[in-house]
Amino acid sequence: MRTAAVCALLCAATLPGPSAAAPARQAPPGGPVSVTVTDGTDRAEPGDRLGYRITVRNLGDTGLSATRTEQRMPATAATVSAEGGTVVRRGTGEQRAVWRSDLPAHAVREFTASAVLGERPTPAATAAPGTLRANTTVCVYLGGSDAPSACSGDTDDLPATREEDGDDGWLWWTLALVVCGLLASGVLRAVRRRRGGRGDGGRGGDAEPGDRGRGGDSGRGRRVAARL
């Protein structure tokens, strides 16, 4: 009996007890929200001021409070402004415009921002990500969540920089000089060949009068012999 009791106690001690239920993870708040962003163009150059218009819509029947709208500016943006919002700088080349507002049911909010583009780093191979094009991204966050509920973006192409154009110009000039050198060498060879041909013809012409002179002397000798 004691042995059975001890075994029962040992088995009971080794069996896992009832575990407390783990708290369920709260999913990031979501909702029928949409966002769009545009600057009205698809090409830009250093020094241009891009004006962005952001539209946030609550497509649901329930109001949304404490929404946060963030716009990440192009990496080459030199100066940034956000009407009714704040500008946050995070490291080199990262600037964001932030707006906070409530969204009643079926409400529409419009935000405006602007960015002046600076010079693009050169050469392009060492440029930072996002510097070959003026990219911007806008996301909407609900209820303090770090997961966006909706995002949108806009991209503008940037032209080649002046330094790159200058490198191409030097390349074309170098090729032109090489071609000119080859052509000049061929012309000189042709002139030398023509001069050499004329020299050989002159020596042949000098021999002909001598032959004619010897023929004339023999003719005069024959006429003198006939008279005798």
Secondary structure, DSSP 8 states (H G I E B T S, - for coil): -HHHHHHHHHHHHHS----------------SEEEEEE-S-SB--TT-EEEEEEEEEE-SSS-EEEEEEEEE--TTEEEEEEETSEEEE-STT-EEEEEEEEE-TT-EEEEEEEEEE----SSGGG--TTTTEEEEEEEEE-TT-SS-SEEEEEEEE----HHHHHHHHHHHHHHHHHHHHHHHHHHHHHHHHHHHHHHHHHHHHHHHHHHHHHHHHHHHHHHHHHH-
